[in-house]
Amino acid sequence: MTLESVARKDFRDALRSRWLLGLTLFFALLIGGSAALFYGVLLSGAGANSETLFGLTTAPGGLFNFSYAGMLGFVLALIALVTAHGSLIDERESGTIKLLLSLPNSRRDVVFGKLVGRTLVVIISMLVGFIVALFAMLFTGGQVMFVSYAGQVALSGLLATAFVSIGVWLSATSASQRQALFGTVGLYFIFAVLWSTVATGVPRLVNWVIEQLGLTALTAPQIVQMRLFIKYLNPLRAYETLVAELYGPAVAARLFKAGLAERFAIESTFAESLPFYFTGPFILAILLAWIVVPPLLGYRAFEKTDL
Amino acid sequence: MAAIELNGVTKRFEDDEGLFDSLLPSSDADAVTAVDNLSFSVAEGEVFGFLGPNGAGKSTTINMLLDFVRPTSGSVRVLGHDAQAESVAVRRRTGVLPEGYDVYDRLTGREHVEFAIESKEADDDPDELLSRVGLDPDEADRRVGGYSKGMSQRLALAMALAGSPDLLVLDEPSSGLDPAGAREMRDIVRTEADRGATVFFSSHVLGQVEAVCDRVGIMRDGRLIAEDSIRGLRSRIETDSVLRIDVDGDADLDAVRALAGVSSVESDGGRLVVGCTDDAKSRVIEAVEAGGATVADFETDSASLEDIFLAYTEGDDSADEPEVTA
């Protein structure tokens, strides 16, 4: 199985470069450290449970929203992209890919072997962070809600994998390291910053077109639904709302971070019945699609490339 | 069955990669024909030297054998397999020393060889392969980031030898090697050929191929302009060339001067520079060794290869020369 040997070699390389060690320390400090600080110092002896930090923080009336998952998602996505964006193009630019492909490894083995190797690097370091956080909670008297905590760890792993997939796709389709870097920065910017503008803008644009055509404009609930749907196509947002669902009902999770006006427009409709394209399984399928589709596209491009 | 068979193979590189290039106005001049309607075959068990100046299309041809690049048209078959559709099957039975490769700086030499053995599902002893190419165990346990170009080249050769391949494809195998290393390389090529392997290797230095090859092909501007045995090739060329010989001990210069075909002899410490016809070269070497000195290594001036090209292309109709300079 040469996919496996490619993955193993790649993982060993990350081990040697101390990238894995660095990431592990980083996540231990970020996830473990924040848990230790939160439960050990800030809420010392207050009898908090794991939801207090890892769940949602919503001020009354939805005026203030914060989710740990949202913050962690930004970090995980960035780390995963940084880890994966050079996976193939670095080897092409240095020439090590010729050594790799002189051996009986197919290009498929190389693309998916890289995907596996880099995913393991991010997930293992992330897992250490969550384990440190778990012990921090146990030692400081915080109650751990094991089921939702495990679910959160699993979803974080899926999000990390999705962004490694996106990074491998960028790496496979880029013609130079610079292109891969620009692509990474650009995509991260789109997912982390620009997406909400797009999600808000598209329904407005659609409405404008409809008005120009003289048809019936979209209703407020329809606009909100469209906006939410586009929002959850973003793996970062899909991840955040799935984590939110671990700590509360689906409707609240879908409307987390929604504005007051939006809540009024749609909450009653959602409460009656949540459309299937806003159910947990559907959002999970979106997240999984981000894991499966990018490497396939990357492989298709890489397959045709002259090295 | 032929080990390598190319039929009407053409490779054009359309220079359309990269954002920057796409902003520039494009024209037909952007496309480069690296290999132009190339057909030849190499028999099983043959040692074939693939000669030509840099940019002649040698590496592109080799890259098509390995499916690193895909032919624009024509068919490439290696060991009975289609080089593109069945590339993994080809590489399972082929040892490759590619051009323009790099090693994994953070892995040790032994790990490289183990990776090659594992990928080929072979059962070689890594230490044995490493010692065959002249890397001792101490060096093998070091990370290859500290290797010299020559050591990297030896390591890549060890990886190529893993799994006793039926075909060895070596692209400029002597580059980066010192004279002693180049000779060891030739010895290994001979040993592999004696084992029954087909060897296909490229060089831009004639001296490196003539000692081991059964047959050579000469590429120029993407075309094969000559295909012959070394003897046949030599007999068709009577141009003077320069032979540089590294000797241990004192050579009998007068004896060398007295040989037929030798026009000049100069000695510079341990190095002899002999101007002679091509067919006199082996006599010169013999005379040096007969005089009690040992030949550590020798090379012909690369200009002699240029002379061969001129000899082969003189009188050709220049109108059908491809207009390619890249």
Interface residues (C-beta under 8 A of the other chain):
Chain A: T2 S5 K9 R12 D13 R16 S17 S94 G95 T96 K98 L99 L101 S102 L103 P104 N105 S106 A175 S176 Q179 K304 D306 L307
Chain B: F13 E17 G18 L19 N63 L66 D67 F68 V69 R70 S87 V88 A89 R91 R92 V96 L97 P98 E99 G100 Y101 D102 V103 Y104 R106 L107 E111 H112 F115 A116 E118 S119 K120 R143 A156 M159 A160
